[in-house]
Amino acid sequence: MAFNVLRSLAEHLASFPFYRWENRGPERQFLNERSQSKLLAEAGLESMSFDAQGSKRLQSGDQELWASALTRSASLRSWLLGPMSRSTSWWQHTKMPTSETWRLTSLATPLATSRRCSWSCSSSEDKRKSQWAGPYDSLSPSRCFGFDEVAAGTREADDVVSEDLVQQDVQDLYEAGELKWGTDEAQFIYILGNRSKQHLRLVFDEYLKTTGKPIEASIRGELSGDFEKLMLAVVKCIRSTPEYFAERLFKAMKGLGTRDNTLIRIMVSRSELDMLDIREIFRTKYEKSLYSMIKNDTSGEYKRALLKLCGGDDDAAGQFFPEAAQVAYQMWELSAVARVELKGTVRPADNFNPDADAKALRKAMKGLGTDEDTIIDIITHRSNAQRQQIRQTFKSHFGRDLMADLKSEISGDLARLILGLMMPPAHYDAKQLKKAMEGAGTDEKALIEILATRTNAEIRAICEAYKEDYHKSLEDALSSDTSGHFKRILVSLATGNREEGGEDRDQAREDAQVAAEILEIADTPSGDKTSLETRFMTILCTRSYQHLRRVFQEFVKMTNYDVEHTIKKEMSGDVRDVFVAIVQSVKNKPLFFADKLYKSMKGAGTDEKTLTRIMISRSEIDLLNIRREFIEKYDKSLHQAIEGDTSGDFLKALLAICGGED
């Protein structure tokens, strides 16, 4: 807790007898002797005495004692702060911002980005109360105290890091949220409001390793309303202050209308601090420059002033600024050592009984009408291995082909989803590749998505399944349906011969030089173009993911460019798309799929084929990770996106696979 705020509160307590702090109406609670003793013991105030009316007054010497007690006891804070928040003196001590236009996340900004900040109010109490109402009216007294806590400017310096305390903070946050009936909000306020930024980054990393979920997921699950938004904003600032501001600027200008207050506030306040980093992250994240978005969204002298603050157009250069290049290099360094556990949303069912499932499915399809709910419930809540057992049991019991029965009973998007789930993964991918190449035209995006993201084992299984199902090798099919450099890349990927070892730093520097030469940004190109193209293809298609991370890191160090953006700038067509897909998969495969899912539901109409294909293929691998990346990037959950873009039984089945709301 912010000790200076507690001290102010302690000074104020001296003028109030205990009985005046009790709530009124149906929530009124009087402290009996036992409750009083328990509360004081928890706070370390056992020695305090009370008169018959419980109206012990504090003397000046008790103030430090009270401040320490309030720091120690969440119960004492909760008991005191409710009534205190309605008193005149309380409002004089909180020093909250007076303008109604201060948005919640605007308040969060200085909380995590600076060590010292203060708010001062000179208006009357009535004005203060009326202005604090409105956007923050839903905050409970304890949450108002959370605002005061983080706004008090007591964050530790960034060099204050304690490895022992990291584990303790992780445990405290976990116990305050996930393991507790209700939530100890005070613990979140204390840790997120006081620890240094570097310390908290370690806490967030350790929290993910310990609990299997990011701290943001716990905050969303355990907190609510404006307080949830405040804590999420603080976490975002801790993780990356420039990225936080880039997101705020993008949201201020996207869609109809412009949030001018937010735009002006950020452009002015960050222009001399980290605007270059904000610009680079903005371009990387949204594939357009901050300069161009301001230019298209504003006008007149206002536009010229904002562009002056922005400082330059990044779309033309395609190059990192020195500061951003250093950040990018460090990000690749972290990516190289990070170990994130991949988790699907569909897991083997407990107490699995294939006989019961087969009978329930037969009953759902027998006679007039079809019980789609039963079909969806069983098939979406069994692993693929369990579904294959159900297929065999169904045939043994009834002498019927379950796939054929399902195909005759359901249709449309639901049928494609359910039948896809019933197929073994390799055979499903083989079918998707076949469909991408048959008929007039080729679905290059589907070919790229599958071949650029599957592991060696998955690719080899797909090749076997393709040969078994279509009596033709996948390589021959790709060769006959594609051409040129794109064909060579796909055939190379379809061999499933990517290296699986670690990185070779010397080789990584050589590979980065080849990339720089083929992308025409090397100072001294060497070798002919055809030879360089072949070497570049070999690097991207055969090097291990771990090695490629080092290559891309060395590329930034060597050229001051980002390899993904350079490929987009220097290449075109299907070759560009497949190379970008490989780079994005190396960077963050769950994020790659989150982007694909978002685009499948973006705008008018839905790309049901892509949506279905990804939901099926990633359901047992990393769909939970994809969900986290989706909500982190797009500020809405995958569950919400599916709800808003699909309907009927197809919607029910997709949500069952999705596995929950984030």
N, C-alpha and C positions, 0 to 999 in steps of 0.2 A: 504493500500500500504506500501511497505517497505520504511521507511522514508529515510534511508541512500542512497538507489538507487535514490529516487526522488531528494535528495540533490545533488547527482552527476549530475543528469540530469539538475537540475536548474543551477548549476555552468557552465555547457556547454552552456545553453541557452544564457548566457550573451554575447557570442561572435557571435550570429547569429541575423540578422534583421529578422523581421517577414516574409518579402516577400520571403526569401530564403527557407522557410519551405513549400511552397506551392507545390502541386503535378504538374507534367508536363503531356503533351499529353492530351488525351480525359478526364482524370480524374482531370485536372488542375482546381483548385478552388481559386479564389481571394476573400479575405474577404472584403466585402463592409462595410460601416460604421455601418449599422444596424446589420449585422451578427457578426461583431466584438464586438459591444456593448452587444449583447445577450450572446455571448460566455464568455466574461469577467464578465458579471453580474452573470452568473451561477457559475463561478469559484471564485467569490468574489473579482474580480480585477477591479471593476468599476473605481477606482481612477487612473488607469494607463492611460497615454496619449501617442499619437502616432504622428509622423510627417506626412507630406503629402504623403510620400511613404509607410507609415505603417511600418517604420523601427526603431521603438523605441528599443533602446538597454537597457539591464538590467544593473543596477549597483549592486555592491556586496551586498548592503543592501537589495536588492529585492529577494535574493535567498531563504530565509526562506518563504517569501510570496508565491513565485512560488511553492515551495515544498508543502505547504498547499493547494494551488489552484489545483495542479495536483491530490492530494489525493481526493479532493472534486468533481472534474469534469471529468466524463468519456469522455465527448465530447472533452474537452481540450486535454486529453491524446491521444485520437484517432487522433486528428488534428495534434498534434505535432509528435507523434511517427512514423507515416508513413515515412516522409522524413528523420527524425532523424536516423532511422534504417539504412539508406544508407550512413551515414557520418562516417568518420574515427574516430572521437572522441567518437561517440556513441558506436562503437565496443570496444573502450578502456575502457568504463565505464561499459559495461554489464557483463564482466568477465564470459562469458559462457565457458563450457568445450571445449577444443580444439580438442579432438580426435573424429574422425568420428565413432569410435566403441562404443562410449557411446550411448546406446540405450535410447529411450524415457522413458521407464518404469524404467530403471536403474537410470535415473536422478530423477524420482519420489520417489525413495526409501528413500534417506536421507531427502527429503522434509517433509515427514510425520512422520519419526521415530526419528528425532533429532531436538533439538531446535536451534542449531547453526551449520551452515555449510557454507563453502565459496569455491569459485572456483577462481583460479588465472591463468592467461595466460601470457606467455612471448613471444609467437611467433609474427611475423609481422602481420600487418593488412591483407595482401593478403592471408597469410596462414590461418589466423583465418576465413576469409570469405569463403575460399575454403573448410575448414574442417567443418564449420557450415552448408554448403550447403549439399545436399544429403538427409539424412533421415529427416531433419528438414526444408527442403527448402519450404515445403508447408505451413509453419507457417506464418500467417500474422504478421505485426509489432506489433499489440496489443497482439498477442499470444506470440510473443517473449518476450514481457514485462511480460507476465504471467509466463514464465520460470524464468525470473530474479526475479520476486516477490517471488515465492515460494522457490527459491534457496537462497534467501537472509538471511534465518535463523532467521526470526522474529516471529516464532510461540510462542504463549503465553505458560507459564508453565501449566502443567496438572491440577494444583490446581486452575487455573483461570477459574471459571465457573460463569456465570450470568444467572439466570433463566429468568429475564426480557429480556435479550439480546437474549436468545434462540428463543423466539417467534418472535422477530424482525428479526433475521437472517433467520428464516423460511419464513417469509413474503417477505423479500428482495430477497431471492433465487427464490421464486415462481414468484414474479413479474418480476424478471430479465430473467426468462425463459418461463414458461408456459403462463403467462399473457401478454407477450410482443411480439409485431411483430418484429421478429428478436430476438437476444439474447444479453443481456448486459453481455458480458464475463468478464468485469472488476469486476462485483459484485461476480461472482463465484471465481475469482482469489483472491479477497480481503478476503472473508470469509474463503474459504478452505485453503488459504495460511497463515492465521494469527491466527485464533482461536485455543485454546488448544484442544488436542485430546479428552479429557473428555467432553468439551463443545460441540464439533462437534458431538460426539456420541448422546448427548441429542438432538441436532439439527436434526440429521438424524431420530431419533425415532419420534420426533414431526412432522417432515416433512411428514412421512408416515401417521400419524394420521390425519394431516390437509388436505393433498392432495389425500390420497388414493393410492399413489404410492411411491416406494422407491426413494431416491435421484438419484440412479444409472439410473433409468428409465428416469428421467428428463434430466440427462446429456446426455444419448444416444439420446434422442429425440431432444434436443436443441443445442448440440454441435456436432462437426464433426472432422474427421481426427485425426491428432496427438494431437491436443489440447484436444479432447474428451478422448483419451487414457491417457493423462497426468492426467486429473481430475479424471478419474475412478481409476487410480493407486493410487492417493492420498487418495481417499475415501476408497479403500480396505485396505490401510495401517492404516488408522484411525480406521476402524472397528476391524481389527486384524492383527497386524504386522506379527506374526508367520504364520498365514494362507496365507497372501500375499506371503511370501517367500516360503512356501510349494507349492503353485500353480506355482510359477516361476521355482522351482526346478523340479517339475513334467513335466512341458512343455519343460524344457531344455533337458529332456531325453526321452520323449515319441516319438514314431514313428521312422523313419529312421534318423540316424545321431544324434549327440549330440551337443548342444550349449555349447561348453566348456568354453567360456568366461563368460557366465552367471553362469554356474555351479561353476567355480573357484571363481568368485567374491563373490557369496553368501556364499559358504562354508567357505571361509576365513573370510569374514566380520562378519558373525554371529556365528562363532564357540565359541566365548567367551561371547556371549550375550544371545541368546535365542534358541540355536540349539536343546535343549531337547524339548522345546515346539513345534518347527518346526517339529521335528521327530514325536511327538505324533499326531499332526494334520495331518501330511502326512499319517500316518498309518490309522487314522480314516477316512479320506476323500477318500483315494485311495485303501484301503484294502490291502496294502502291505507296507513294511517298506522302509524308505529312504535308509537304508543300503543295502537291497537286490536289489533295483533298481540301485544303484551305482555299485554294484558288477556285475550285469548283463550287464551294459551299458558301462563300462570302462575296462581297462586292465593294466597290468604291474605295474610299480612303481607309475604311475599316480593314478591307482585304490587304491593302498595301502595307498597313501597319503590322498586321499579323504575319505577313510574308517576310517582313523585315526582321521580326523577332525569330521566325523560323530559321532564317539564315541561308537557305539554299535548297535546290531541288535534287533529291537523291536518285530519281529515276534515271537521269541521264548518265550519271557516273557509274552506277552499279558497284561501288567500292565502299569498303568500310572506312569510317573515320579512324584515326589512330587509337582513340580511346575505346571506341566500340570494337575494333579489331582485337584489342587486348582482352576485352570482356568475352568476345567470341572464342578466343583461344582458350581462356580459362573454362568456358562452358564445355568445350570439347574435352578438356582435361577431366572435368567432373564426369562427363558422359562416359569417358573411357573406363572410369573406376566404379561407376554406379552399378549396383546390382539390384534391379527391381524384379520382384517376384511376379510372374505373369499368372493371372487367375481368370478362369472362365466363369460364366454365370450359371451354366448347366453342369451339374455334378451327378454322379451316380446316386440313384434313389436309395435311401435306407430301407431295409426290410423288403427288398425287391422280390416280387413274385410274378414271374412271367406267365404262369397259368392264369392267375387272376386278371392280369392285364389283357391277355389274349381274349378271355371270355368277356371282359367289359367292352373291349373294342368290337367284338362280334355282335354283342347286344346293341351297341350304339349304332350299328349299320344294318341291323336286321329289321325286316318289315318296312312299313311306311315311315318315311321321314328319316332324318339322320340326327343323332345327338352330337352336334359339333363340339359342345362344351367338354364332353367326356373325351373325345378324340384329342382335343387340344391339351386338356389337363394331363393325360397320360404321356403323350408323345413329347411334349415340351419339358416334362419334368423327369425324363429318363436320359441317361447318357447314351451315346451312339452304340456302345457295346451292348447295353441293355436292350436297345431297340432291335438289334440283330437277333438277340435271344427271343424277343417277342415274335419276330417274323417266323422263326423256326417253330416255336411253340404253336403259333396260329395255324401253320400248315399241318403240323402233326395232329392237332385236335380236330380241325374242321376240313382238312383236305383242300384248303383254299389259299390263294396267294393274297396276303394282306395288302401288298402294294396295289394289286389290281382292284381289290375291293375298295380301298381308299380312293383310287382314281375314279371309280364309278359313282362314289357317294358325295364327293366334294369337288369343287371346281374353282377356277380363277386363281387369284393371288394366294388364297388359303391353300389350295391344292398344291401349288408350286412350293409353298413353304413346308407343308407337312410331308410331302413326298421327298423333298430335299433332305429333311431331317432324318428320314428313314433310310437314306442311302449311306453306305460307308463313305467316310470323308474323301478318300482317294477317288472313288468312283463318281462322287458328286462333282469334284473339281474337274475330272476328266470330261464329264458331261457338259460342264460349263464352258470348257475349252472347245469342245466339239460344236456346241451351239454358237459360240463366238465366231467360228470359221465357216459354218454352213450357210447356204443360201446366198443371196445377193449381198455383197458387201461384207466387211469384217469388223467385228467389235474389238478394235485394238485396245480399248481401255480395259476390257475384261481380261484379255490376254496378258496385258502388262500387270494388272492387279494381282493375278494369280502367280505368274511366273517370277515376278520380281520380289515376292514376299514369302514364298514357301521355303522351308528348310531343305537341305539335301535329302533327308529321309522322306519328306513329303513329296518332293519332286520325283524321286525314284518310284514311289508307290503310285503316283499319278501316271507315270509312263507305263507301268505294268497294267494298271486298270484300263488305260486307253487302248492298249494293245489287245487286252482281253475282251473289251466291250465292242471295239470297232474294227478289229482285225487289221490294224494299220498302226505303224509307230507314230508317236507324237511328233518326232522330228520330221518325218515325211509329210505329215499333215501341215506343220508350220511352214515347211519349205515350199509346198505347193500353194499355200494361201497368202504368203507374204513375200516380200522381195527386198533386195538391196541390203543396206546396213542394218535396217530394222530386223530383217530375217536372221542375219548372222547373230545379232544380240539375243533374240528369242531362242534360237537353237542352242546357243551357248548356255543360257540360263536353264534350258530344258534338260541338259545333261546331268544336272544335280551334282556338279563337281566343285562347288565353292570350298575353299580351304576352311578348316575349322580350328586352326591353331590360334596362337596369340599374335601380337604385333611384332614387327621387325622395324625398329626405328630407322636404321640406315636405308632399308628398302622403302620405307614410308616416305622418306625425303626424296628418293629417286622417283617414286610414283607421283608425288606431288609436283615434281618438276615436269613430268610427262603431261599431267593434267594442265599445268600452266601453259605448256607449249601448244597443246591441241586446242585449248580455249583462247589461244592467241594473246596471252597477257604476259608471257615470259619475256625477259629482257633480251635473251639470246637464244632464239629457236634453233633446234638442231634436228636433223633427220628430215626425211620427206613426209608429206602429209598423210599418205596412205599408211605408212609404217606407224606413225604416231596414233592414228585412229585405231589401228588394231591393238596397239599396246594399251590405249585408254579403255577400250572395250574389255580387254583381258583383265585389267585392274578392277574395273567395276563389277565384272561378272564372276570373277574367280577368287578374289581376295576375301579373307574372312571379315566379318563385320567389325571385330575388334581392331583389325589392322586398318580397315578403311576409316574408322574413326580417327586414328592417328594420321592417316593420309590427309584427311580433310582439315585436321588441326594444323598440320605442317603447311598445307595450302594457304590457310589464312596468314600464318606467320611469314610465309615466303612472298606472298603477293599482295596482302592487305585486301583481298577479295574473298567473298563467300562463294564456295563452289556451286551451291544450288542456284544462286542468282546469276552466276556467270554462265552456267549451262543454259538457263532460260534466256539469257541475253544473246548468247553466241550461237545457239543451236535452234532448230525448228522441227516441227512435225512430230512423228512418232518416235524418232530417235531421241529427241529432247524429252519427250514424255516418259520414256522408259528409263532414261538415265536419272531424271528427277525423281521418279518413283523409287529407284534403288537408293539414291542419296537420302530421301526422306525416311525410307525404311531403316537405314543405318542409323540415322539421327534418333528416330523415335517411331517405331512401327505402330504402336497403339494410336499415336497422334495421326499418322498417315491414314489409318482406317476411320478415325473420328472425322477427319476432313472429308473423306469419301462419303460417309454417312450423312454428314451435314449437307453436302452438295446434292445428294440424292433426294433430299426433302426440301431444298431451298427453292423459293420462288413458286411460280404457278406449275402445278403438276408434280407428280412424284415418279422418280425412277425406281419402280418396284423391283426390277431385276437386280440392280445393284444393291438396294436395301436388303432384299431377301438373301442374296448371295453372301454378303458380309455377315449378316446376323447368323446365318447357318454355319458358315465356315469358321467364325471366331468364337462361337458360343461356348466351346469347351477349352479354348486356348487363352484368350486375353480380352474377352468382351468386358470384363469388369474394369480392366485398365483403360480400355477404350472409353467406357462411360466416364471415368474420371477425367480423361483428357478432353472429352466432349464438353463437359460442364465447365472445366477450367478455361477453355478457349472461347466458348460461345455463351457463357453465362446463362445457360439453360440446360436442363438435363436431357439425355437421350430419351428418357421416358416421356418427358414433356413434348419433345420434338415429334416422336412417333404418335403420341396422342393427338397432336394438332394436325397431323398430315395423313393419317389413315383412319379406317373405320371398320365397324362390324367384326366378324370373326377373325379377319386378318389382323386387325388391331389387337384383339385379345391374345392371339398367338404370339405376335411380336413382343408384346409387353411381358408375356410369360417368359420368353427367351431373354429379354432385357434384364429381367431378374429383380427389378426394384427401382424406386425413385431415389435420386440422389439429393 
